[in-house]
Amino acid sequence: MLFSYFAQFYLNLHYPVSDDPEQWGQLGDYIGGILNPLLSFVSIVLLIRSLSIQVEANKELKAEVEASRKTERLRSFEMQLFNMLDSQKSYFDSFRLSIDVDGTLARFSGGEAVIKIEDDVEQLRRSGADVGLVVEYLERADSTDQIYGLTRTFYNMVRIVDEKLSDSNGFCEEDRRSHYLTIINFTDFSLLRLIMMSAQFLDFASTSYLRSNSAFNSVLGSVELSYDLY
C-alpha cells in the first residue's frame, strides 16, 4: 500500500517529499488508523487460534491422564484378582470330605472328592431323586460348609469384576468378559464343576448372584458350562 502511494504521488505526479514534521505526523496517524484495526483483528484471530490449540492440547492431556489412571486401576485390579485365584487354589487343595461308602466313611480330597460327589448326585438323579434329596445329600457330605466357602470365593471374584470394571470406572463389557474368562480358565476344572453343582442345587446369596448374572452366564455358555449339568 505504501509503495502504491509512493509510485502515484512521487513518481507519476512528481510531488516533492515534505520536510514538514506535522505532515509526516498526519501521515503516520493515517497509516496507523488503517493498520491498527487490521493488526488488532490479526491479533484476535491468532489469540483464538492459540486458545483452540490449547483446548485441544488440554483434551489430549486429559485423555492421556485418564488412560494412565485406567491402566493403573486395571493393574491394581488384576493383582487383586490373581491373589484371589491363588487363595482359591489353596482353599481347593485343602478340600476334604468324608463320605459314606458301603457303611464306612471314606476320605476324599480335591478333584477326587468332586468326582465322588458327581457320581453320587448322578446316581440320585437317575433314580428319580428330586432337588430336595440332592440338597440333603450335599449337606450331609459337606457338614463343614466347604462347598459354601469355595462357592463364595468364586462369587467374590465375579463380583469384583462387575464392580471394579464397571462402565462408571471407564471400562466396558468386553473388559469384563475378558476377566470372566480369566477366572474360568484359572480355576481348576473340578472346582468349576463343583461351583456349577452348587449353583444348581444350593440356595446361597453367592449362588443367587451367579445365577442372575446374565453377562457372566453368557461367558459360561461360550465354554459349554451351565447350572443344569446334573
Buried (B, 14 or more C-beta within 10 A) or exposed (E): EEEEEEEEEEEEEEEEEEEEEEEEEEEEEEEEEEEEEEEEEEEEEEEEEEEEEEEEEEEEEEEEEEEEEBEEBBEEBEEEBEEBBEEBBEBBEEBEBBBEEEEEEEEBBBBBBBBBBBEBBEEBBEEEBEEEBBEEBBBEBBEEEBBBBBBBBBBBBBBBBBEBBEEEBBBEEEBBBBBBBBBBEBBBEBBBBBBBBBBBBBEBEBBEBBBEBEEBBEBBEEEEBEBEBB
